[in-house]
């Protein structure tokens, strides 16, 4: 497995390859959720490249950039065992300049939900993904459904900028008790982790109710009864194109939650 530290090294390696390239962009601290992306990429491509880069431009002031978990050597071992061909590990200095040409998230769907509570977050996400796509030039790129709004916006960027890349969505991976895997779960105390389970339980309850009723307000009230969080930022109902909906649309609904458990912000969703 090759370790590529600069954009130039990554470009030279990419240009040496012949065949399909599967690409999995990550911020490291790899877990089974990331592994599900890597495994799918391995099944569908001749080569798999993983990037590990804690991208500073997608963190807002006061967020957890400095304490975000970094486990580079462990991540290398995970990638090696999963059959990854190369890992790209740039740093901010070789990814960004002092006076950047910027990419902006769309004015509406980039500033609702996650974009509303984390204004500018998606600007940074799209900026770095655009760079990574241009460096790696993958055939297919793999993203988790857990970050559903991010997935939608990256798909939109691919369409708007005419990237010749297929975006492959991969289902959220959960612990046996239902908690969605996240690198930020390490911040949770034992007690907080127990309460965090209320998020996935509320979503599961919503999915069950959606087979009996399309009334969003009724479902939302039942979800709120289950949730045991310190601060609920939103429960939202959207279609696959992130338009708000006023009733459940079978096969075209995503129910999303963002909440704080202690000082840890968690997001989760379920696709109906």
N, C-alpha and C positions, 0 to 999 in steps of 0.2 A: 504494500500500500504506500502510495506516495503522499508526502506532506508538502503542500504548496503554500508558500507564505506571502507571495506578492501577486498582484493582478497579472504581471508579466509572466511569472512562472506558470500561473494557471492557464493563461492564454496559450502559451507555448505547448503545455501538456495537452490542452484541448485540441489544438491544431494537429497534434501527432496521432490523434485517434481517428479510426474509421469505423463507423457504425452508430447505432443509437445511443444517446447519452441520457441517462436518468439523473435528475438533479434534486437534491433535498437540502434546501437552505434552513439552517438552524442557528440558534444562539447558544448551543452547547447545553451542558448539564443534561445529557441525553438520557431518555427513559424509554419505556416500552412503546409509548406513543410515537416517538421518533423512529424507533425500530420498525414499527408497522409501515411507516413511509419508506424506509430503506429497503425492507423486504419486498414491498410491492415494486419499487424501482428496480431491484435486483431481478425480479421475475420478468420484467417487461423490457429490459434494455441490455445492450451489449456491455455498457460501462455504467458505473454509478459514481457520481461525485457528490460529496457532502460538504457544505460550507459550515464553518463554526465562526461566528462573529457576533459579539454583543454590540449591536449597532447603536451608537449613542444618539443618533438623530431621532429615534422613535421613543426615547424616554423624555418625559416632561420634567421641568425643574421640581425637585423634591421627591421624584420617584426613585426606584431602587437600582439605578444604574451601577452605583459603586458596590452594592452588596449582592447584586445578581449572581447566582451560583456559577462558579467557573471550575470545571473539572476536566481540563484539557487532556491530560494523560489517560484518564479513565475513558474519556470520549474516544480517543484514538483506539483504545483496546476494543471498545464496543464496535466501532466501525470496522476494524480489522476482522473481528469474528463474524460480522454480518456480511463480509465479502465486498466491502467498499473498495473501489479502485484508487481513489484519491480523496484527500481531505484538504479543502482550501481554508486556511486560517489567516486572513489578512488582519491588519490593524487599522485604526482610524486614520493614521497618518498616510498610509498608502491607498486608502479608499476615498479620502476626502481632501479637497483643497481649501484654501482660505476664502476663496470667492467663487462659490459653486453656482452652476446653473441648476435651478431648483425644479422639482416636480411637485405639483400641488394636487392633493386629493380633490375629487369633485365637490362642488360647492354644497350639494344637498346630501348625497349618500355618504360622503366622506366626513360629514359633520353632524350626523345623527348617532344615537346610541354611544358606541365607543368613541366616535369622533366628537361627540358633544362633551362627554366627561373627560376626554383626553385630547383636547384641541391641538392639532398639529401632529398627533401620533401617526396618523396614516400618511401624512406628507413624508415622514421619515421612513416608514415602511416601504412605500412605493419608490422612494429615492434609492434605497439600498437594493431592493429587488430588481429594479431597472438596471443598476450597475452589475449585479450578479448575473443577470440574464445576458448582458452584453459580454461579460467576461467568459462565462461558461458555454453560452450558446447551446443550451440543452435541447434535446428532442422533446422530452417530457419533464415537467417539474411537479413535485408532490407536496401538497399542503393538507393539513388536517381540518376537518369540519368543525373542530372545537372553536377555532378562530373564524367563525362563519362570515363575519363582515369583511375581514381581511381577505378571505378567499374570494368573496364576491368582487372586491375592488381590484385584486390582482388579475382576475379574469377580465375585468373591464379595461385595465391598463393594457393587457395583451391584445385585446380587440382594438382599442383606440390607437395604439402605437404599431399595430400590424406585426407583432412578434410572431415568428413562425415556431411557436411553442405550444404544446398541448398541456393544459393544467389538469392534473389528476387529483380530485378530492378523495380523501381517505377518512373513513369513519373514526370518531373519537374512541380512544382506548381508555378503559376504566379499570380501577382496582376491583377486586371481587365484591367489595361492598358498595360499588357504584360511583365512587369518587373519580371524577375525570382527572387523568394524569396531567400534571403541570409541573414545570421546574420550580414554580413558586410554592408548591405544597410543602417544601422543606421548611418554610417559615412558620408553619402551623404547629402549635403545641398539641399535646395529646387531646386535651379538652376541645381545642378549636377544631381539630380534625374531625372529631365526632359530630360537632355542630355543622361542619362543612357538608356532611352527608345529606343534610336537609335540602341542599340545592338540587342534587340529582334526584332525591325522592320527590321533590315538588315537580320536577320536569316529568318524571315517570308517571306521577299522578295526573298531570296535565294530558299526557299522551293517552292514558286510559280514558279520561273523561271526553277527549276529543272524538272518540268512537261513538259516544252517546249524545253529544251536543256540540253545536258549532258556536255556542254563546261564549265569547271571549271573556266578558266580565264575570260570568259564573265560574269559569275555569281559573281566572286570575285570583278570585277570592279564595278558592280552595287551595291554590298554591301558597298564598300568603299565610294561611293557617298552618302550613307545614314548615315554612321557612323559619329557621332559628339563626338569624344573622344579626350582626351589630349595626349594619347600615345597608339597606337595600337601595341600589341606584336605579335599577329598572327591571321590570318584567315586560318584555316586548313581544309582539306578534307581527311577523312580517312574512311576505311571500319570498320565493327564492331570489327575486330581484331586489329585495330589501325595500319594498313598498309596504307601508303600514297597511294592515288589513283589519276589517271590523268584524270578521267572523272566520272560523276555521275553514280552510280550503284543503280538503284531503289531497295529499300528494304535492301540495304547494304551500306548506306552512313551516316556518321555523319559529320556535318559541325560545327566547333568550333571557338569561338572567345575568346581572352583574351585581355583586354584593361584597361587602367587607366582612370577614371573620377576623375579629381583632384588628390588627393593622394590615392584614393581607387581603388584597383585592383579588377575587376569583370571578371567572366568567365560565358559563356553561350554556349548552343549548340542546334542543332535541328537534329533529327534523320529522315532521308529520306527513 
